[in-house]
């Protein structure tokens, strides 16, 4: 079992051939009070273990029974459980913040990392030199404190005043040493920013041509030209968007990539661009767009809200998505080097959360058209390079799959989603989202159940007819062959329902369309209960089947109900 244990990273230690994440010094293996003498890496298991390397005596500890294990280690300065160690750290931080009227700047990733590094956490608190940090954006200070120094940060809500470091040993000089290092880092940041401010943002935009975006996709400077054009196109579909502000924000969005501070702190891209844009007195909305255009980075981060920020954010991500897929960058399982999934979810979330009717197909086509023709091949049969149409379709399908995942995570039934998205011309994700939500709720009502059971009944009849006749049926039927009152009534109702449903869908009144279907269902059932469809006259039989095919087509104006997995308690009525 130990030989087959999987680690992301492992290596051989000493002269042994076995691979493990860390050097193996001891193996403890007991069942109740008996030793299980397994061997691995030249070491045979025993009933002994060891405490903390520095804080315990260093002598072997005998574990008499598994129930004694955790308590024995804690008495020797080792807290084995991760959750307990984490809470041990937080308890000390909470006590300090309460005394000093401060708050912990949330960073769960770093807290977990620190928890995993220390067996017996000793929490120390240091002060952030306010003179050295004066004028620095909060994000810069946090980047230095969290990312460079691996400290947790404490603030009074406005400024970072203290830091938290977690160590193995307590020494009076440790905190002073950390404070001196932090002061030096802050001074470095002050210097870099002061140097950056000597040139305006237009100067840095011109330098983007020398920064590579991707080996197959050219420079960041070329990317800026594309996202500027794409942002202006997207802005057409965003209420209250100013093309002038959108164009300026897109043009400046990547300028900070050429600055010294972002080269030193890459995680500050966007933030520093916004900071410098504000310093050089750019429009407030332009500043906000530059700052927020990378958002949302994670599932919990808010999406951009201002019109310019929305346009630039979507354009930047769509440009990257199209380019990287065209360049052959692929996703394999959990491996997603360029964050294509995250990028796509960010695009979709920004559209949905801002209630935008952005035509996603047209947006993708526009992005593809902005790339150099050298990236594509006119020959559709080429295996070396895709053509533009192939890439557009590939990106669209990728976005559609991510869209399905978003809806699934909101507990919307997958078959309901598929029934709405069955049309290959789906273009408006916001409308699709609203329809899936409405349909998912509607189907749980008595009216929804009636729609499903009626559709199932008609669909089964048509399926049997197609199979037995070896042919398909047209949705066009001859009114002159309608001789029974029930089929005449169904025909008249079908004409009215079709007209009303089309109008309701056109006006985005999807509930009304479903109500029309529910009102249509009794006429269908009356027809099927009263009329002998498989009658002696072949002409009448085929006409009645065409009428039912017309009925199916009306259902499909709303959704492809054939894709919905009918609940067990909804059974097709006997035909």
KAKABEL-V13550 format. One record per backbone hydrogen bond with DSSP energy under -0.5 kcal/mol. CO is the residue of the C=O (numbers start at 1). NH is the residue of the N-H. Records with the same first field share a line. If there is no record, write none. Layout:
BEGIN
CO=NH + NH
END
This chain:
BEGIN
2=5
11=20
13=16
18=13
20=11
23=25
27=29 + 46
29=36
31=33 + 34
34=31
35=37
36=38
38=45
40=43
43=40
46=29
47=63
49=61
52=56
61=49 + 63
62=64
65=68
66=69
68=72
69=73
70=74
71=75
72=76
73=76 + 78
74=77
76=52
78=80
81=85
82=86
83=87
84=88
85=89
86=90
87=91
88=92
89=93
90=94
91=95
92=96
93=97
94=98
95=99
96=100
97=101 + 102
103=155
104=106
107=111
108=112
109=113
110=114
111=115
112=116
113=117
114=117 + 118
119=79
121=123
122=124 + 167
124=165
126=163
127=129
129=133
130=134
133=136
137=140 + 141
138=142
139=143
140=144
141=145
142=146 + 147
143=147 + 148
144=149
145=151
152=164
153=105
154=161 + 162
155=103
159=156 + 161
161=128
162=154
163=126
164=152
165=124 + 167
167=122
169=171
171=174 + 175
172=176
173=177
174=178
175=179
176=180
177=181
178=182
179=183
180=184
181=185
182=186
183=187
184=188
185=189
186=190
187=191
188=192
189=193
190=194
191=195
192=196
193=197
195=198
196=199
200=203 + 204
201=205
202=206
203=207
204=207
205=208
206=209
207=210
208=211 + 220 + 221
210=212
211=220
214=217 + 218
218=213 + 214
219=223
220=224
221=225
222=226
223=227
224=228
225=229
226=230
227=231
228=232
229=233
230=234
231=235
232=236
233=236
234=237
235=238
237=239
238=241
241=243
242=246
243=247
244=248
245=249
246=250
247=251
248=252
249=253
252=255
254=257
255=258
256=259
259=263
260=264
261=265
265=268
266=269
268=272
269=271
270=274
271=275
272=276
273=277
274=278
275=279
276=280
277=282
278=281
283=287
284=288
285=289
286=290
287=291
288=292
289=293
292=295
298=301
306=310
307=311
308=312
309=313
310=314
311=315
312=316
313=317
314=318
315=319
316=320
317=321
318=322
319=323
320=324
321=325
322=326
323=327
324=329
325=328
332=335
334=336
335=332
336=339
339=343
340=344
341=345
342=346
343=347
344=348
345=349
346=350
347=351
348=352
349=353
350=354
351=356
352=355
356=358
357=359
358=360 + 429
359=363
360=364
361=365
362=366
363=367
364=368
365=369
366=370
367=370 + 371
368=371
372=375
373=376
378=380
379=382
386=377
387=391
388=392
389=393
390=394
391=395
392=396
393=397
394=398
395=399
396=400
397=401
398=402
399=403
400=404
401=405
402=406
403=407
404=408
405=409
407=410 + 412
408=411
411=413
413=417
414=418
415=419
416=420
417=420 + 421
418=422
419=560
420=423
423=426
427=360 + 429
428=432
429=433
430=434
431=435
432=436
433=437
434=438
435=439
436=440
437=441
438=442
439=443
441=444
442=445 + 448
445=449
446=450
447=451
448=452
449=453
450=454
451=455
452=456
453=457
454=458
455=459
456=460
457=461
458=462
459=463
460=464
461=465
462=466
463=467
464=468
465=469
466=470 + 471
477=479
478=481
479=482
481=483
484=488
485=489
486=490
487=491
488=492
489=493
490=494
491=495
492=496
493=497
494=498
495=499
496=500
497=501
498=502
499=503
500=504
501=505
502=506
503=507
504=509
505=508
508=510
509=513
510=514
511=515
512=516
513=517
514=518
515=519
516=520
517=521
518=522
520=523 + 524
521=525
522=526
523=527
524=528
525=529
526=530
527=531
531=533
533=535
536=538
537=541
538=542
539=543
540=544
541=545
542=546
543=547
544=548
545=549
546=550
547=551
548=552
549=553
550=554
551=555
552=556
554=557
555=558 + 559
559=561
560=563
561=564
564=566
567=570
569=571
END
